[in-house]
């Protein structure tokens, strides 16, 4: 942490010593949120214009798959050289990827840009998290993560609308050019903090772990497993028409799960699967948090459209509720009163309990035990739970992790989230493909109940998070 920030510790994010970093970081988060929401909104239009609907699923999943290896590499890089090079490279890759997508003559080229977007997001996410630990004192980190969650609100609310208007009036390519323009103010605001850190990182280089290559290979295995899951699940949809297609899909899903489990053993801290006390339990909790909340959230719009016949706008309201309630939970968690009067264990347990409670709302809507409005109102509790739990786990991980392992452990927690939610979504998607249409509400209720059960497991294991670790990552 730079001496200019550490000495005479600031008590507010708006302290002049912190302000440039805070503004730049929030601008970067806003940029990422806008790009995410805008691209998701116009991707069907882009696929239609480029006559590439056959590659739509691949384009949607590409950033998730490419981010796996990039996340691991970013963590290792941040530990060895500091977060500055990874952040700068992330901005460059982001800009290049947006240019590629904006100029794409066909869906294949756009797919390349989507792969680059996943790499850029991984570099930026890991580097920015490590920067929070290096630049801000521990007392301000919960407030910073709360501000970062709030930065998603406006892009979530107006990003799809802006993207749609631009696509209609100017053309879909303009959306990617707007995203590039937003990188300039973010980069300029971050320059003072990056310049200070660059000197400190150069003065005290870290030593890379001896098994770097094996870790990256394992990450590639996980990425291959995610790709197999993504491609194999839809093949099961044709099980009633083609036995061979179903067999291929089933083999792909099984192989994907096996590859993920094999690769995850080296990219996650030892003891993650058994919730070993301290850092492994924190990483495992991030996985359960993502699987329960994101896993449920992925199927709520489908439930609203297929079971209750709502239109796309009404079904998308669950995303708006998520953004607003998550920001609310983060703001509450960041208050001094909550930080003083509660423990890490208490906040983690409360967050999982709220997620479980929130998921029960849509689950009961799926089987007509609650009206839609009541189920979605209850779903807001899950967003609040995420707002409380996510910054709590991240802040505590950064506090316990040795400085030269903050990058790898940050990457591990992000990977645990990616892996766990991908596995749940893929397996649930395969089940939906097998059942086919019309889709019974009970099937979706079962998927949501599974996500709620995972949240209960997280609440039961919450005490393992606050215990002091006996080992770091490997």
C-alpha positions as CSV (number, residue, x, y, z in Angstrom):
1,X,0.0,0.0,0.0
2,X,1.5,3.4,-0.9
3,X,2.7,5.5,2.0
4,X,0.6,8.4,0.8
5,X,-2.5,6.4,1.6
6,X,-1.3,4.3,4.5
7,X,0.0,7.1,6.7
8,X,-2.6,9.1,8.6
9,X,-5.2,6.6,7.5
10,X,-8.1,8.3,5.6
11,X,-11.6,7.8,7.0
12,X,-13.5,8.4,3.8
13,X,-13.4,7.2,0.2
14,X,-13.7,10.9,-0.7
15,X,-10.4,11.7,1.0
16,X,-8.2,13.5,-1.5
17,X,-5.6,10.8,-1.2
18,X,-8.1,8.1,-2.2
19,X,-10.4,10.0,-4.5
20,X,-8.6,9.6,-7.8
21,X,-8.4,5.8,-7.3
22,X,-12.0,5.6,-6.2
23,X,-13.3,7.6,-9.2
24,X,-11.2,5.6,-11.6
25,X,-12.1,2.2,-10.1
26,X,-15.8,3.1,-10.2
27,X,-15.6,4.3,-13.7
28,X,-14.0,1.0,-14.7
29,X,-16.7,-1.0,-13.0
30,X,-19.3,1.1,-14.7
31,X,-17.6,0.5,-18.0
32,X,-17.6,-3.3,-17.4
33,X,-21.3,-3.3,-16.3
34,X,-22.3,-1.3,-19.4
35,X,-20.4,-3.5,-21.8
36,X,-21.9,-6.6,-20.2
37,X,-25.6,-5.4,-20.2
38,X,-25.3,-3.7,-23.6
39,X,-23.7,-6.7,-25.3
40,X,-26.2,-9.2,-23.9
41,X,-29.1,-6.9,-25.0
42,X,-27.9,-6.6,-28.7
43,X,-26.3,-10.0,-29.2
44,X,-29.5,-11.5,-30.7
45,X,-29.7,-8.6,-33.1
46,X,-26.0,-8.9,-34.0
47,X,-26.4,-12.6,-34.7
48,X,-29.3,-12.0,-36.9
49,X,-27.5,-9.3,-38.9
50,X,-24.4,-11.5,-39.3
51,X,-26.5,-14.5,-40.2
52,X,-24.9,-16.4,-37.3
53,X,-27.6,-17.7,-35.1
54,X,-25.9,-21.1,-35.1
55,X,-23.0,-19.5,-33.2
56,X,-25.2,-17.5,-30.8
57,X,-24.8,-19.9,-27.9
58,X,-21.0,-20.1,-28.4
59,X,-20.8,-16.3,-28.5
60,X,-22.8,-16.0,-25.3
61,X,-20.6,-18.5,-23.5
62,X,-17.3,-17.5,-24.9
63,X,-16.3,-14.9,-22.3
64,X,-17.0,-17.2,-19.5
65,X,-14.9,-20.0,-21.0
66,X,-12.0,-17.7,-21.9
67,X,-12.0,-16.0,-18.6
68,X,-10.9,-19.2,-16.7
69,X,-7.3,-19.4,-17.9
70,X,-7.1,-15.6,-17.9
71,X,-8.3,-15.3,-14.3
72,X,-5.6,-17.8,-13.1
73,X,-2.9,-16.0,-15.2
74,X,-4.0,-12.6,-13.9
75,X,-3.7,-13.8,-10.3
76,X,-0.2,-15.2,-10.8
77,X,0.8,-12.0,-12.7
78,X,-0.5,-9.7,-10.0
79,X,1.4,-11.6,-7.3
80,X,4.6,-11.5,-9.3
81,X,4.6,-8.0,-10.8
82,X,1.8,-6.2,-9.0
83,X,-1.6,-5.3,-10.4
84,X,-0.5,-2.5,-12.6
85,X,0.6,-4.5,-15.7
86,X,-2.4,-6.8,-15.6
87,X,-4.8,-3.8,-15.4
88,X,-3.1,-2.0,-18.3
89,X,-3.1,-5.1,-20.4
90,X,-6.8,-5.7,-19.5
91,X,-7.7,-2.2,-20.8
92,X,-5.7,-2.8,-24.0
93,X,-7.3,-6.2,-24.6
94,X,-10.8,-4.8,-23.9
95,X,-10.3,-2.0,-26.4
96,X,-9.0,-4.4,-29.0
97,X,-11.9,-6.8,-28.5
98,X,-14.5,-4.0,-28.8
99,X,-12.8,-2.9,-32.1
100,X,-12.9,-6.5,-33.4
101,X,-16.6,-6.9,-32.5
102,X,-17.5,-3.5,-33.9
103,X,-15.8,-4.2,-37.2
104,X,-16.8,-7.9,-37.4
105,X,-17.8,-9.0,-40.9
106,X,-19.2,-12.3,-39.7
107,X,-20.1,-14.2,-36.5
108,X,-16.8,-16.1,-36.4
109,X,-14.8,-12.8,-36.1
110,X,-17.3,-11.5,-33.5
111,X,-16.7,-14.8,-31.6
112,X,-13.0,-13.9,-31.4
113,X,-13.9,-10.6,-29.9
114,X,-16.1,-12.2,-27.3
115,X,-13.2,-14.5,-26.3
116,X,-11.0,-11.4,-25.9
117,X,-13.7,-9.8,-23.8
118,X,-13.6,-12.7,-21.3
119,X,-9.8,-12.3,-21.1
120,X,-10.1,-8.6,-20.5
121,X,-12.7,-8.9,-17.8
122,X,-10.6,-11.5,-16.0
123,X,-7.5,-9.3,-16.0
124,X,-9.5,-6.2,-14.9
125,X,-11.5,-7.9,-12.2
126,X,-8.5,-9.6,-10.5
127,X,-6.2,-6.5,-10.8
128,X,-8.9,-4.1,-9.5
129,X,-9.6,-6.3,-6.5
130,X,-5.9,-6.5,-5.7
131,X,-5.6,-2.7,-6.2
132,X,-8.3,-2.2,-3.6
133,X,-6.2,-4.1,-1.1
134,X,-3.0,-2.3,-2.0
135,X,-4.4,1.3,-2.2
136,X,-7.1,1.5,0.5
137,X,-6.9,0.8,4.2
138,X,-8.9,-2.2,5.5
139,X,-11.5,0.0,7.1
140,X,-12.5,1.5,3.7
141,X,-12.6,-1.7,1.7
142,X,-16.2,-2.7,2.6
143,X,-17.3,0.8,1.6
144,X,-15.4,0.5,-1.7
145,X,-17.0,-2.8,-2.5
146,X,-20.4,-1.4,-1.7
147,X,-19.7,1.5,-4.1
148,X,-18.6,-0.9,-6.8
149,X,-21.9,-2.8,-6.4
150,X,-23.8,0.4,-6.6
151,X,-21.9,1.3,-9.9
152,X,-23.8,-1.6,-11.5
153,X,-27.2,0.0,-10.9
154,X,-27.3,2.6,-13.7
155,X,-25.8,0.4,-16.4
156,X,-28.2,-2.4,-15.4
157,X,-31.2,-0.1,-15.7
158,X,-30.3,2.0,-18.8
159,X,-27.5,0.0,-20.5
160,X,-29.9,-2.3,-22.5
161,X,-32.1,0.7,-23.4
162,X,-29.1,2.8,-24.6
163,X,-27.8,-0.2,-26.6
164,X,-31.1,-0.8,-28.2
165,X,-31.6,2.8,-29.1
166,X,-28.1,3.0,-30.6
167,X,-28.6,-0.2,-32.5
168,X,-31.9,1.1,-34.0
169,X,-30.7,4.7,-34.8
170,X,-27.0,4.3,-35.6
171,X,-26.4,0.6,-35.9
172,X,-25.3,-2.1,-33.6
173,X,-21.6,-1.5,-34.3
174,X,-21.8,1.9,-32.5
175,X,-22.5,0.1,-29.2
176,X,-19.0,-1.3,-29.1
177,X,-17.4,2.1,-30.1
178,X,-19.2,3.7,-27.1
179,X,-17.7,1.1,-24.8
180,X,-14.2,2.0,-26.1
181,X,-14.8,5.7,-25.4
182,X,-15.7,5.0,-21.8
183,X,-12.3,3.5,-21.2
184,X,-10.5,6.8,-21.5
185,X,-11.8,8.6,-18.4
186,X,-11.4,5.5,-16.3
187,X,-7.7,5.0,-17.3
188,X,-6.9,8.7,-16.8
189,X,-8.4,8.7,-13.3
190,X,-6.5,5.6,-12.3
191,X,-3.1,6.9,-13.5
192,X,-1.9,8.5,-10.2
193,X,-2.5,5.3,-8.2
194,X,-1.0,3.1,-10.8
195,X,2.1,5.3,-11.1
196,X,2.7,5.1,-7.4
197,X,2.2,1.3,-7.3
198,X,4.4,0.8,-10.3
199,X,7.4,2.0,-8.4
200,X,6.6,-0.1,-5.3
201,X,6.1,-3.2,-7.4
202,X,9.3,-2.8,-9.3
203,X,11.2,-2.3,-6.0
204,X,10.0,-5.5,-4.4
205,X,9.4,-8.2,-7.1
206,X,7.6,-11.4,-6.0
207,X,8.7,-14.9,-6.8
208,X,6.4,-16.9,-9.0
209,X,5.4,-20.3,-7.7
210,X,7.4,-23.2,-9.1
211,X,4.3,-24.9,-10.5
212,X,3.0,-21.9,-12.6
213,X,2.9,-24.0,-15.8
214,X,1.0,-26.8,-14.1
215,X,-1.6,-24.4,-12.7
216,X,-2.2,-22.8,-16.1
217,X,-2.5,-26.2,-17.7
218,X,-5.1,-27.1,-15.0
219,X,-7.0,-23.9,-15.7
220,X,-7.0,-24.9,-19.4
221,X,-8.5,-28.2,-18.5
222,X,-11.3,-26.5,-16.5
223,X,-11.9,-24.2,-19.5
224,X,-12.2,-27.3,-21.8
225,X,-14.6,-28.8,-19.3
226,X,-16.8,-25.7,-19.4
227,X,-16.8,-25.8,-23.2
228,X,-17.8,-29.4,-23.2
229,X,-20.7,-28.7,-20.8
230,X,-21.8,-25.7,-22.9
231,X,-21.8,-27.7,-26.1
232,X,-23.1,-31.0,-24.7
233,X,-26.2,-29.9,-22.8
234,X,-28.2,-28.7,-25.8
235,X,-27.6,-32.1,-27.6
236,X,-29.8,-33.8,-25.0
237,X,-32.8,-31.8,-26.3
238,X,-33.0,-34.2,-29.2
239,X,-33.1,-37.3,-27.1
240,X,-36.6,-38.1,-28.2
241,X,-35.6,-37.9,-31.9
242,X,-32.1,-39.1,-32.1
243,X,-30.5,-41.5,-29.7
244,X,-27.0,-40.9,-31.1
245,X,-27.3,-37.2,-30.5
246,X,-28.4,-37.8,-27.0
247,X,-25.4,-40.1,-26.4
248,X,-23.0,-37.6,-27.8
249,X,-24.5,-34.8,-25.6
250,X,-24.4,-37.0,-22.5
251,X,-20.8,-38.0,-23.1
252,X,-19.9,-34.3,-23.6
253,X,-21.7,-33.3,-20.3
254,X,-20.0,-36.2,-18.4
255,X,-16.6,-35.4,-19.8
256,X,-17.0,-31.7,-19.1
257,X,-17.9,-32.4,-15.4
258,X,-14.9,-34.7,-15.1
259,X,-12.5,-32.2,-16.7
260,X,-13.7,-29.5,-14.4
261,X,-13.2,-31.6,-11.3
262,X,-9.8,-32.7,-12.4
263,X,-8.5,-29.2,-13.3
264,X,-10.1,-27.5,-10.2
265,X,-7.9,-29.5,-7.8
266,X,-4.9,-27.4,-8.9
267,X,-6.4,-24.0,-9.4
268,X,-8.3,-23.9,-6.1
269,X,-6.7,-24.0,-2.6
270,X,-6.1,-27.4,-1.0
271,X,-9.1,-28.2,1.2
272,X,-11.7,-26.1,-0.7
273,X,-13.9,-29.1,-1.4
274,X,-14.0,-30.0,2.4
275,X,-14.3,-26.4,3.6
276,X,-11.0,-26.4,5.4
277,X,-10.9,-23.6,7.9
278,X,-9.9,-20.1,6.7
279,X,-8.9,-19.3,3.1
280,X,-10.2,-22.6,1.6
281,X,-13.6,-22.2,3.2
282,X,-13.8,-18.6,2.0
283,X,-13.1,-19.8,-1.6
284,X,-15.6,-22.6,-1.2
285,X,-18.2,-20.1,0.1
286,X,-17.7,-17.9,-2.9
287,X,-18.5,-21.0,-5.0
288,X,-21.7,-21.8,-3.1
289,X,-22.7,-18.2,-3.1
290,X,-22.5,-18.0,-6.9
291,X,-24.0,-21.4,-7.6
292,X,-27.1,-20.7,-5.4
293,X,-27.7,-17.1,-6.4
294,X,-26.5,-17.0,-10.0
295,X,-27.8,-20.5,-10.6
296,X,-31.3,-19.6,-9.5
297,X,-31.2,-16.2,-11.3
298,X,-30.4,-17.8,-14.6
299,X,-33.7,-19.7,-14.6
300,X,-36.1,-17.2,-13.2
301,X,-36.7,-15.3,-16.5
302,X,-37.3,-18.7,-18.1
303,X,-39.8,-19.7,-15.4
304,X,-41.7,-16.4,-15.8
305,X,-41.9,-16.7,-19.6
306,X,-42.5,-20.5,-20.0
307,X,-44.7,-21.1,-16.9
308,X,-46.5,-17.8,-16.6
309,X,-46.4,-16.5,-20.1
310,X,-44.9,-13.2,-19.3
311,X,-43.1,-11.1,-22.0
312,X,-39.4,-10.4,-22.1
313,X,-39.6,-7.0,-20.4
314,X,-41.6,-8.4,-17.5
315,X,-39.3,-11.4,-17.2
316,X,-36.2,-9.2,-17.2
317,X,-37.6,-7.4,-14.1
318,X,-35.8,-10.0,-12.0
319,X,-32.5,-8.6,-13.2
320,X,-33.5,-5.1,-12.2
321,X,-34.6,-6.4,-8.7
322,X,-31.2,-8.1,-8.4
323,X,-29.2,-5.0,-9.2
324,X,-31.1,-2.7,-6.9
325,X,-31.3,-5.1,-3.9
326,X,-27.6,-6.2,-4.3
327,X,-26.6,-2.5,-4.1
328,X,-28.8,-2.0,-1.1
329,X,-27.2,-5.0,0.7
330,X,-23.7,-3.7,-0.1
331,X,-24.5,-0.3,1.3
332,X,-25.9,-1.7,4.5
333,X,-22.9,-4.0,4.9
334,X,-20.5,-1.1,4.4
335,X,-21.8,1.0,7.2
336,X,-19.6,1.4,10.2
337,X,-22.4,0.2,12.6
338,X,-22.7,-3.1,10.8
339,X,-19.0,-3.6,10.6
340,X,-18.6,-2.9,14.3
341,X,-21.5,-4.8,15.7
342,X,-21.4,-8.0,13.6
343,X,-18.8,-10.7,12.9
344,X,-17.6,-12.1,9.6
345,X,-19.3,-15.4,10.5
346,X,-22.6,-13.7,11.3
347,X,-22.6,-11.7,8.1
348,X,-21.8,-14.7,5.9
349,X,-24.4,-16.8,7.6
350,X,-27.0,-14.1,7.3
351,X,-26.2,-13.6,3.6
352,X,-26.7,-17.3,2.8
353,X,-29.9,-17.3,4.8
354,X,-31.2,-14.4,2.8
355,X,-30.2,-16.0,-0.5
356,X,-32.1,-19.2,0.5
357,X,-35.1,-17.2,1.6
358,X,-35.1,-15.2,-1.6
359,X,-34.9,-18.2,-3.9
360,X,-38.0,-19.8,-2.2
361,X,-40.1,-16.9,-3.7
362,X,-39.6,-17.8,-7.4
363,X,-39.6,-21.5,-6.5
364,X,-43.1,-21.2,-5.1
365,X,-44.2,-19.0,-8.1
366,X,-43.1,-21.9,-10.4
367,X,-45.6,-24.2,-8.7
368,X,-48.3,-21.5,-8.3
369,X,-48.0,-21.3,-4.5
370,X,-47.3,-17.5,-4.7
371,X,-48.4,-14.8,-7.1
372,X,-45.6,-13.5,-9.4
373,X,-45.3,-10.1,-7.7
374,X,-44.9,-11.7,-4.2
375,X,-42.3,-14.2,-5.4
376,X,-40.3,-11.4,-7.1
377,X,-40.5,-9.3,-4.0
378,X,-39.1,-12.2,-1.9
379,X,-36.4,-12.6,-4.5
380,X,-35.1,-9.2,-3.5
381,X,-33.9,-10.8,-0.2
382,X,-31.5,-12.9,-2.2
383,X,-30.0,-9.8,-3.8
384,X,-29.6,-8.2,-0.3
385,X,-27.9,-11.4,0.8
386,X,-25.4,-11.2,-2.1
387,X,-24.8,-7.5,-1.2
388,X,-23.9,-8.5,2.3
389,X,-21.9,-11.7,1.6
390,X,-19.9,-10.8,-1.4
391,X,-17.9,-7.8,0.0
392,X,-17.6,-9.6,3.4
393,X,-15.9,-12.7,1.9
394,X,-13.7,-10.6,-0.5
395,X,-12.6,-8.2,2.3
396,X,-11.9,-11.0,4.7
397,X,-9.9,-12.9,2.1
398,X,-7.8,-9.9,1.3
399,X,-7.2,-9.3,5.0
400,X,-5.9,-12.9,5.7
401,X,-4.1,-13.6,2.4
402,X,-0.3,-12.9,2.3
403,X,0.3,-9.9,0.1
404,X,2.2,-12.0,-2.4
405,X,-0.7,-14.4,-2.8
406,X,-3.6,-11.9,-3.0
407,X,-3.7,-12.2,-6.7
408,X,-3.9,-16.0,-6.8
409,X,-6.4,-16.2,-4.0
410,X,-8.6,-13.5,-5.6
411,X,-8.4,-15.5,-8.8
412,X,-9.2,-18.7,-7.0
413,X,-12.3,-17.2,-5.4
414,X,-13.5,-15.9,-8.8
415,X,-12.8,-19.3,-10.4
416,X,-14.8,-21.1,-7.7
417,X,-17.7,-18.8,-8.5
418,X,-17.4,-19.4,-12.2
419,X,-17.0,-23.2,-11.9
420,X,-19.8,-23.8,-9.4
421,X,-22.4,-21.7,-11.2
422,X,-21.5,-23.1,-14.6
423,X,-21.8,-26.6,-13.3
424,X,-25.2,-26.0,-11.8
425,X,-26.5,-24.1,-14.8
426,X,-25.2,-26.8,-17.2
427,X,-26.6,-29.7,-15.3
428,X,-30.0,-27.9,-14.9
429,X,-29.9,-27.0,-18.5
430,X,-29.3,-30.6,-19.5
431,X,-32.3,-31.6,-17.3
432,X,-34.5,-29.1,-19.1
433,X,-33.3,-30.3,-22.5
434,X,-34.2,-33.9,-21.6
435,X,-37.7,-32.9,-20.4
436,X,-38.3,-30.7,-23.4
437,X,-41.4,-28.5,-24.0
438,X,-43.8,-27.7,-22.6
439,X,-41.7,-27.2,-19.5
440,X,-43.4,-28.2,-16.3
441,X,-43.2,-25.6,-13.5
442,X,-42.2,-28.4,-11.1
443,X,-38.9,-29.0,-13.0
444,X,-38.0,-25.3,-12.6
445,X,-39.1,-25.4,-9.0
446,X,-36.7,-28.4,-8.4
447,X,-33.8,-26.5,-9.9
448,X,-34.5,-23.5,-7.7
449,X,-34.9,-25.7,-4.7
450,X,-31.5,-27.2,-5.4
451,X,-30.0,-23.7,-5.5
452,X,-31.7,-22.9,-2.2
453,X,-30.2,-26.1,-0.6
454,X,-26.7,-25.0,-1.6
455,X,-27.3,-21.7,0.2
456,X,-28.3,-23.7,3.3
457,X,-25.0,-25.6,3.1
458,X,-23.2,-22.3,3.0
459,X,-25.0,-21.0,6.0
460,X,-24.2,-24.2,7.9
461,X,-20.5,-23.9,7.1
462,X,-20.2,-20.2,7.8
463,X,-18.2,-20.6,11.0
464,X,-15.3,-22.2,8.9
465,X,-14.8,-18.9,7.1
466,X,-13.6,-16.8,10.0
467,X,-11.2,-19.4,11.4
468,X,-7.5,-18.7,10.9
469,X,-6.0,-20.6,7.9
470,X,-3.4,-23.3,8.3
471,X,-2.2,-22.9,4.7
472,X,-2.7,-20.6,1.8
473,X,-3.2,-22.0,-1.7
474,X,-0.8,-24.8,-2.4
